[in-house]
Amino acid sequence: MPRVNQAALLGGVAAVLYALVVLGGGVFSAPFRIVVDDLGSVLAAILSGVLCLAAGQAQASRRSRLSWFLIGLSLCCWAIGDAYWAWIELVLNQPVVTPSLADVAYLAAAPLVFTGILLRPTLRRRPVSRWLLLIDVCLTMAALLSVSWVLIIGPLFVQLATDPLLQVVSLAYPLADLGVLLCLLVAMLRESENRPATGLLLLGLTAAAIGDSAYAALVVAGTYATGHPIDVLWFVGLVLIGLAAVVERNAPAEGKMPPPATVGAPWRFMAPAVLVVVASVAVWSVALRRGAGFGDPAEIALGVAWLLLLVRVYLGYRSAVEAHRHERRLRIGHASSFRHEQQRRRQLEAVRDIAAELTRELDLTALLSLITRRGAALLDAPIGTAMLWNELERLLVPRAWHGLGAWFGDLRQRAGEGAAGRAVELRRGVIVNNYITSREAFGPLLAQVPISAVLTVPVISLGRLVGVIAVADDRPGRQFDEHDLSLLGLLADQAAVAIEHARLFEQAASAEALRELARLKAEFLTTASHELRTPLTLIHGYAELLRFRAETLSPTDVANMSDEILLGSRTMIRLVDDLLDFSRLESTRPVLERQRVDVVELLGRHVRGWSGQPGGERLRLEASSPLEAEVDATRLDQIIRNLFSNALEHTESGPVVVRARRVPGDPAEIRVEVTDQGPGMSEEEQPRVWEPFFRGQRALNSARRGSGLGLAVVKQLVELHGGRVGLESGVTRGSTFWFSLPAANTRRG
C-alpha cells in the first residue's frame, strides 16, 4: 500500500528529527528545544487526531466508525492539553505546575480512547470461548495490576500521602493507561487476524503509557522538565497511533458481521499465561529483595490469577473437546454433502443422457415406454408410468408403464383424481408419501399394488397439457423429496419436447404414408390396366375372328387362335392370383401350418414339374444332401413358383441354376438361390425390386406381362417364416435372387 508506506516514512523521519532536536542539548539551545518540543507535540496530536477521524469516516460498520471517532476525539483532548502546556511555557513564559488544566485535558482523553477500543468489532464466539475471554481479561488485569502496584502505583501511593490532589492526579495517569492497555490487549485477543492497526495502536498506547508512568514518577520526585526523554516517547506514541489510523483507512472494508472465531495464532492462547508468569517473577523478585511477607496486594492478585489459570486450563480442555466434536460434525456433514452432490451430479448427467436418448426415438409408443423405464431408474423406483391427456374426454389415458401388469392400461383418471389427476389439476409436481392414507390415494390402483409413495409431474408443452409422468414405490418406508421432484421435472421438460417431436414425426409419417398409398394406387391402376389390356385385347380379337370368320379359317388357324386365347387367359389368371395373394397378405397375417419339409426334395419336384412348360427345361438343381426346415409347405411352394417364374420370364436363353445349401458360418440357416442369365439390374433399381408393383426398366420394355407383385409376395412369405431375402445382380451379368429360412430344430424367434 503506497500511502501506508509513505505515512510510515514521514512518521519515522518526523520522530527522528524530533528526538534529535529535543535530546540535542549540546547542539541546540534550550529555548529552541522547548519550542520544538511543545509545538511538535501539539502538531503530532492534532495530525494523529485528524487521521483517526478520517479512518473512522472510511469504515463500513457503525461500530468501527464510532471507535475511530472516539480515539480521534481523545487525541484532540491530548492536543488541547499540549496546547495549554505550550501557552503557559511559550507565551506566558511560566513553568507549568502540576496539577493543572493540562492534566484535566490529558486525563479526559483516557475514557474516550478506552470506550473507542471497547467498540472495536470482535469475533463471534461460542459460550465456552466467552468464558475463556473473561478469564483472559481477569488474568491480564491481575498481571498488569500486580506489576504496576509493585513498580509504580504502590511507591507513588506511599510518597503522595501528604498531598491528596497530587496523589489523585499522579495515580490517575498510570491507572488510566493501565486500563487502556488492558482493554487494548483484550481487544487484540478477540479481534480477527486481519486487523493490523490493532498492533500499531497497542505499540502507540504502550509508549504513551510508559511515558505517563515515568511522568508520574518524575512529578513526585520534582525532576520533570520540558525536553525530557519521555517527551520523545509521547511523540512516538502519537506517530504510531496516527500510522495505525492510516493503515485502518487503507485496509479492505470489513463486512457488517465479523467472522466466526477461529483458533488463530498461538500467541492469542499463550499471552495471558505468559503475562501471569512474567508478573509473578517480577513481583516475587521485588518481594524477595524487599523482604516483604505474603499479603501484599500484588501477591494476592497473583494468587487469584493462578487460580484463574487453572480454571482456564479446564475450560481450554472443554473448548478443545467441543472444537473436536464440532470439527467431527463438520467433517461428517461435509462428507454427506459431498456424497449428496456427487449423487446429484450423476443424476443430472443421467438426465442429460436420457434427454439425448429421448430425442433419438421417433416412435411415440417406444418413446413413452423409454420415458417410464428411464424415469423409474433415475429415481431408483420399481414403477414408472406415462399417461397422455385426452382433451375431448378430459381423462388421463395410460400409454406406457413399467413394473405394472396389463391391467394398468384399463385405468382412467380424471383431473383431481389420484396423484396424477392432482398434478393435472395443479399443473405442477405432486409428492405423495404415505400414499395409502393420503387424500390422493386411488382405489383401483391400490387394489392391485400396495403403493407406499408416488411422485407425479405434468408434461406441458407450450402451455398445453400433454400428459403426466409418474414414478411409484411399493417398498415400505420410501420417501420422495423436493430433489426427486426437481429431477423428474427436468425429465418431464425433456419428455414434452420429445413427445411433440414424435407426434410431429408421426403426423409427417402418416402424411407420407398417405402419399405413398396414393402413389401405389396410381401405380397399381396403371400396371393393372396395362397388364390386363394386352391379354384382353388378344382374347377379344381371336374370339371375334372365331365368331365371324370361322368358316374361312383352317383347322390349324383355329388351333393356333385357341392356344393364344388360352395363353392370354392364363396370364390374366396369374395376374389376378398375384393381386389376391398380395391383398390377403397385406390385410391379414396368415397362420402358418408348419411341418418338417426337405427343401431339396421340394425344389427337385418343382424343377421336374416345370420341365414340361415353355423354358422349364433350362432349370438346373445343384443340391445333394437333405436340408430340412419347419415351414408351411403350401407357402414355400408359392415362394419357389414365383422365383422360378420370375427367372424364366426375364431369361430368354441359358440355364437357370437353383442351389440350396447351409449358410457358411451359420449351419442353423438354409439358403436357396435362383441364378439366371438375364440382363441384370442396375444399382438404382435393386433396392426397389421387392416393392409392390415395381418393374424394372427392361421389364417395362419387354413384351412379357407381369404384375410386379411376385417378388413382393416372396418377401412377405419369407419374412413370415422368420427368414430373409436378398439380391445380387449387375448389368449384363444376370441376377441371383435368394432367400434363407431357419433350419429344422434351430428356428430363431
N, C-alpha and C positions, 0 to 999 in steps of 0.2 A: 504494500500500500504506500504510494509515494507520499501522501500527506502525512501519514504517521511517521515515516522516516524523516521527513523534513522537520516535523514538530520535535521529534526526539533530538535531532541535530541542533536545532535552535535552543531547545531547553538545556541540553548539555553544555553548549557554548555559553549560555547566559549564566548557568550555575558556576562554571569555571571562572568566568570573568568576575562574577560577584564574590566568589571565595578569594580570588587574588587581591581584589581591592579591599575587602573587609579585613582579611587577615594580613594584608601587606603593611604592617605598622612601620617597617623600616623603609618603605618606598613612598607611601602616600601619607599625606598629613592627616591628623586626627579629624579636623572638620570635614575634609573631603570624604573620609571613610564613613563618617556619621551620616552625611547626606546620601551617599550611595546606599548605605545600609537601610536607612529609613525609607527613602523613596523606592529603592529596589523591592523592599518587602511589600510596600503598598501596590506597586505596579504588578508584582507577581501574584498577589492575592486577587486583584481586580481581573487580570487576564485569565487566571485559572477559574474564577467565578463565571466569567463570560463564556469560557469554553464548556463548563459544566451545564450552563443554561442552554447553550447551543446543542450539546449532546442530548439533553432532555427533549428538545424540540424535534430531534431526528428519530426518537423512539416510536415504535409502533404501538406498544401497550401503554395503558394509562399508568400502571404502577411504575414502569421504567421511567416515564416522563416525570412523574411526581418525585421519584427518588433523586434523579439528577437535578431537578429544580431545587429541592431542599439542600442538596450538597452545594449547589451554586450559591444559594442564599447564605449558607453557613460561611462560605468563603467571602461573601460580601461583608458579613459581620466582622470577619477577621480583618478585611481591608479597612473597615471603619476604625477598628481598634488601632491598626498600624498608622492610619492617617491621624488619629488623635495623638498617638505617641509622637509622630513626626512633627505635628503642630506645636506640641509642648517644647520639643527639643530644638527644632529649626527656627520656628517663628518667635516663640516666647523666650527661647534660649534659657530654658529652665530644666533641671533634672526631673524625671518622671518619678513620682513617689508611689509605691505600691502599698495598699490597693489604690486603684484609680478608675476613671471611666473606661480606660482602655481595657482593664481586666473584665469589666462588665461586657464589653463587646466580644472579647475573646471567649469568655465562658458562655455567652449566648450562642456562639457557633456550635458548641458541643451537642445540645439537644437536637439541633437541626440536622447535623450530619448523622447523629445516632438514628433519628427517625428515617432519614433518607436511606441508610443502609438496611434498616429493617424492611423497607418497602421493596427491596430488590427482588425480582422474580426468583422463585426457588423451585426445586424439583418436587414432583408429586411423590409421596411416599406411602408405604403400607404401614399399618398400625405399629408393628414391631420396629420399623425403621424410625417412626416418630419418637418412640421411647428412647431409642439409641441416640437420636439427635438431642433430646432433652438431657440425657446423661452426659453427652459430649459437651453441651453448654455448661453444665454444672462442673465437669472436670476442668474445662478450660478456665472457668471463673475461679475455681478453688486454686488452681496452679498459679494464675496470674496474681490473684489477691494475696496469696501467701508470700510470693516473691516480692511484690510491691510493699507489703507490710514490713517485711524484714529489711529491705534495702531503702525504701523511701518513706512510705506513709508512717511507719512506727517511729523512726527517728524524728520526722517533722512534727508528729503529734506531741512528742515529748518536748521538743525545743520551742514550739509555739504556744505552750501552755499559758504564757504571760500575756499574749495579745490575741484575744478571741477572733477579731476581724481578720487579722493577718493569718491566723490559723485556718480560718474557713477558706480564704482566698487561695492560700498556698496549697492546702489539701485538695481544693476543687480541681486544680489543673491535673494532677496525676490520676485522681479518681475519674474525672470526665474522660481523659484519654484512655484510661483502662477500660471504661465502659464502651467507648467507641471501638477500641481494638478487639475487645471480646465479641462485640456484635459483628464486626467485620470477619473475624475468624469463623464464627458460626455461619455467617453468610457464605464464606468460601466452602465450608463443609457441606452446605446444602444447595449450592448453585451447580449448574451444569459446567462441563469441562470447556465449553466453547465461549466463555466469557473472560477473555484475557485482561479486561480492565480491572477486574477484582484484585488481581495480584498487584497491579500498579497502585491501586487505592490502598492496599494493605501496606506497601512499602512507604507510600507518601504519608499516611497517617501514623505509621510507626516512627518515621523520622520526626514528625511533629510531636508525637508523644514523648520521645526521648528528650527532645528539646524542652518540652513543658516540664518534665520531671527534673531535668537539670536546672531549669529556670527557677523552679520552686526551691530547690536546694540552695542555689546561689542567692536567692532573695533572703532566705533565712540567715545565710552567712553574711549578707550585706556586701557581696562581692560582684554582683551583676552590673554591667555597664554596656551601653550600645557599642557594637563592634566585637562582642564576644563570639567565639566559635559556634555557640549554639544558634546564633542567628543564621549561620550557613545551613544548619540542619533544618530550620524552619523554611528557608528559601528552597532547599532541595525538596522538602516535603510538598511545598506548593507547586513546584515544577512537575513532580511526579503525579500529583492529583490532576493537574491540567493535561498532562500527557495521557492519563487514563481516560479523561473526557474525550480527547481526540480519538483514541483507539475505539471507544464505545460508539462514537458518532460514525465512524467509518466501518464498523463491523456489520456483517449481514443482519438484516432485521429479523428479530425473533418472532415466533408466532404468538398468538394471544394465550395459548395454553402451553406452559413449559413441558418439556419432555419428561417421561417417566423416569424414576430413579434407576440408576444402573450401579454396577459395582464400582466403576471409576478407578482412579489411580490409587495405589496402596497408601499414599500419604494421607488420604482422607480418613482411612481407618486407623492409621498409626499416630496421627498428630496429637489427639488428646492424651493418649497414653504416654507418648514421648514427653509432652509438656508436664505431666504429673511426675514422671521420673526426674526430669531436669529440675523441676521446682523442689522436689524432695531433696535432691543432692544439694542444691543451693541453700535451702532453709536449714537443713541439718548441719551443713558445713558451718554456716554462720552461728547456729546454736551451739555447736561444739566449741567454736572459737571464743564465743562469749561465755560459755559455761552455764547457759541458762537451762533450767529443767523443763520437763514436759508441762504443757499448759499454756504455752504461748498461742495467741490466736492463729498464727501462721501454721503451727503444728496441728492444731485442732482442725483447721481447714484441710490440711493434707491428709489427716486420718479419715475425714469424711470422703475425700477424693479417692483414697484407696478402696474404701468400702464400695463406692460407686463403680470403681473399676472392676471389682469382682462381679457386681450386678451386670455391668456392661459385657463381661465375658460370657455370662449366662445368656443374656439377650442376643449377643452376637451368635452364639451357638444356635439359638432358636431361629434367628434370622437366616442362618446358613441352611438349616434344615428346611425352613419354609421356602427359601430360594431354590433348594434342590428339588423339592416337591413341585414347585411352580415350573421349574425347567423341565422336569419329567412330564408334567401335564402338557406343557407346550410341545415337547417332542412327540408325545403320543398324538396330540392334536394335529401337529404338522404332518406326521406320518399318515394319519387318517385323511387329512385334506389332500395330501399328495396322491393317496390311492384313489380318492374320490375324483380328483382332477384327471388322473390317468384313465379311470373308467369313463369319465365324461368325454375325454379326448377320443378314446376308442369308439365310443358310441357315436360321436359326431362324425368321425371318419367312416363309420358304418353307414350313417345316414347319407353321407356323400356318395359312397359306393352304391348304395341302394338307389339313390337318385339317378346315377348313371345307368344302372341296370334297368330301371323303370322306363327311361326314355328310349331304350333299345327295343322294348317289347311293344308291338303294334296291335296284337290281337287282344281285344278287350277282356275276354274271358281269361286268357292266360295272364294278362296284366293284373286283374283283380286277385287271382289266385296267388300270384307272386307277392302282391301287397300284403295279403293276410299272412303268408309264411314269414316274410321279412319283418313285418311289424311284431309278430309274436316272438321271433328270435331276438329282435332288438331289445325288447323289454324282458326277456327271459320268462315268457309266459307260454303255457301249453296251448292256448286257444287264441285264434285270431279270426276276425270276420270282416267282410266288406259288404255293405248294403247300399244300394242305389235308391235314390228318392224318385218315386213315381208321382209327378206333379198332378196328373189327372185324378188319381185315386187318393192322393195325399197319404201315401204309405211308404214305408221303408221295405224294400224287397231284397232278400239275401241273394247275392250273386256269386259269392265265393266264401269259403270258410276253411279253417284249418283246426284240426283237433276235435271236430264235431262230426256227427253222423249225417246221413242224407235227410233225416227228419228236420234239420235246421232250415232246409230250403223251403219248407211249407209255412214257416212262421212269417207273420206280417206285424209291423209295429206302426202305430200312429204317432204323430208329434206329441211329446209329453209322456209317452208310454214307455216305461223301461228306461235304462240308462241311455240307449241310443236315441230313443224318442226325446228324452230330456235334452240331449245335445242338439237335436234338431230345433227344439223349441227355444233354447237359449242362444243358439248359433255360436256356441263356444264349447271347449272341452269340459268333460264332467268326470270327476274321480268319485267312485263309489267303493269304499271299503266296508267290510261287514255287510255284504250285498244282501244276504238272506233277510236281515232285519231292517233294511233300508226302505225308504218310500219308492225308490226306483226299481225294486225287485220286480221281475217279470215272471209271472207264474208259469207260463208254458215252457220257459227256459229252465227254471228251477225244477220242473217236473222231470227233466231229462238229465241235468247236470247240477251237482251241488256247488254252484259258483260261490266263491268267497270274496272276490274283488274284481271290479270291472273298471276299465278306463276307455272312454269314448271321445272322439273328436270329430267334428263335422268336416266334410270335404267341400270347400267353397271355391268356385272359380268365377272370377269377375262379378262377385256379389251374388251369384246364383248357387243355390244349394245343389250339390251333385250327389252326395250320399254321406255315409258315416263309416269310419274305420273304428273298430273296437278290438281290444285285447282283454282277455279274462284269464283268471287263475282259479282253479278249483282246489288248490292246496291250502290247508288251514293256516291262518296267520299271515297270509300275503297282504302287503300294504303297498299301494301305489302312492307316489308323491308328485309334487309340482315339477320336479326334474323329469320324471317319466312323462308327465303331461306335455312338457316342452318338447321332448324328443318325438313323441307321437304327433305333436302338432307340426313339427318340421317335416315328418314323413307325409302327413296329410297335405301339406302345401305342395310337396313334390308329386304326390299322387294326383292332385287336382290337375296339374299341368299334363301329366302322363295320360290320365283318363280322357281329357279333352283331345289330346293328340291322337289317342287310339280311336276315339269316336270320329274325329275328322277323317282319319285314315280309313275307317270302316265305311263312312259315307262315300269317300272317294273310291274305295274298292267296289262298293255297291254300284256306284255310277259307272265305273269302268266295266263291271260285270254286265250291267245292262247294255252298255255299248258293245261289249263282246258278244252278248247274246243276239243283239240286233245284227251284228256282222255275220255271225254264224247262220242266223236265219236267212239273211240275204244270200249268203254263200250256198246254203242248202237249197234254196229255191232255184238259184242259178244252176247248181250242179244237177239237181233232180230234174229240172226241166230239160237241161241239155242232154243228160244221160238217158232219159226216158224218151225224148223226142225221136232219137235216131232209130231205136228198135221199133217204136210205134209206127214211124213213117214206113219202115221196111215191111212190117207186117201188114199195114194198111195197103201199101202198093201191091204186094203179091196177092193179098186177098182179093183186091179189086180186079186184078188180072184173071185170077181163077174164077171170079164170079161172072165177068162179062166176056172173057176171051177163051174160056175153057175148051171150046170146040176147035179152036185154032192151034192149041198147044199140043205138043207131042208128050207122050208119057215121061220122057226124060226131063222135059221142061217142068212138068208138073212136080216130078220128084225133087228137082233142084229147088223150085219155089217152096215146096213143103219143108225141105231142110232149112231154108233161110228163115221161114216163119217159125220153125221150131227153135232155131238158134236165137232169134230175137226174143221169143217168149222166155227162154231160159235166162237170157240176160236181164230181162225185166224182173223175173222171179228172184234172181240173185240180188239185184238192187233193192227190191222190196224186203228181202230177208235181212240184208245188211242194215237197212233202216230200222226194221223191227228189233233186231238184236241190239243195236246201239240204244234205241229208245228204252228197251227193257232194262239194260244195264245202267242207264242214267237215272231212271225213275225209281227203281228198287234195287236193293242189294240181294242178288240171288244167293240161295242157300246151296252150298257145295255138298254133294254126296261123295265124300272122299272114299277111295278104296286103293288098295295096293295095285299099281299098274307098272308093267315092264315097258318103259318108254321106248326102248329099241324095238321091241316086238310091235308096238303100236305104229311106230314110224315105218317099219317094214310093210305092214298091212296097207298103209296109205300109199307107199311107193308102188306096190303091186296093183292097188286099185286104180291109181292114176295112169297106169301104163296103157290102159285101153282108151284113154281120152287123147285129143289132139295135143301133141307136145309132151304128154306124160312119160313117154319113153326116155326122155332126157334126164329124168330124176335118178340120182345115184346116192345110195346109202352107204356111209362109211362109219360103221359102228359094229362091234362084235360082242363084247361082254354085256350081260343083262344089267340094266340100270333101272332100279325100281324107285317109284315115288308114290306118295299118297295123294292122289288127285281125283278130281271129278273127270271120269273118262270121257263123258259127252262134251264137256267144256274143252278138254285137251284136244279132242277130235276137231272141234271148231277152230282152235288156235292153229293146229297143223294145216288144216284145209285152207285157211286164209293166207298163211305164209306161202304154201305151195302155189296157190292161185296167183298171188302177187308176183312171185318169182317167174312163173311161166308166162304171165301176161307181158312182162317187161323184158323178156329174153327171147329173141327171135330164133337164136341158134345157140349151140353149145350146151354142155351139161349143166344141170343144177345139182350141186353137191349138198347132201344132207348129212351132218355129222352130229353125233351125240357122245358126250364124254363127261367125266367128273372134272370140276374146275381145279386146275393145279393150285395146290396150297390150301384148298378148302374141299376136302372129299365129301363134305355134307351137302354139296350143291351140285346139281346136274345141269349141264349146259347143252342146248340144242341150237345148231347153226344151220342156216339155209343160205348158200352162196350161189349167186347167179353170175352170168357173164354179160349182163346188160350194160347200158351206157353209164351207169353210176349216177351219183347225185353230188351237187356242189355243196360246199361247206355252209352256204347260206340256207340251203333247203333242209339239211339234215336235222336241225333242232325241231323243225315243224312236221316231220314225217309222221309222227304219232298223233298229231292233232286231228280232230274230226273234220271231214270234208276237204282235207288238204290233198292236193295232187300237184306233183312237180311239173315244171315247165315242159319236160319231154312227154309226160303223160297227157298233158292238156293237148299237145300237138299230135298225139298218137290217135290212130283210128280205133283203138280198143277203148271200150267204155268201162267206167268204174265209178263207184260212189265216193271214194275217198274215205270210207269208214272201216275197211277191213283191218288195217293196222291199228286204228283206234280201239276196235273191239279186242284185238290181240292184247294190247297193253292193259286194258281193263281186266280181262280174264286172268292174265298172268299175275298182275298185282293182287287180284283177289285170292290167288293161291299163295301169296307171300313171296312171289318171285320178282324178277327184274327183266327189263327188255333193253336192247341196245342195237346200234347200227354202226357198221364200219364200211365206209364207201369212199369212192373218189371218182372223179370224172374220167370216163373211158376205161375204167378197170373193174367194173362190176360192183356189187354190193353184197354184204353179209348181214342178214338180219338174224339176231339171236335172242333167245330167252333162257332164263335159268329158273329152276324150281328146287325146293328143298328135297333132298333125298329121303327115302323112307326111314323112319325111326329117328331122324335127326332134324325134323321140321322145326324151324325157328318161329318164335312169337305165336 
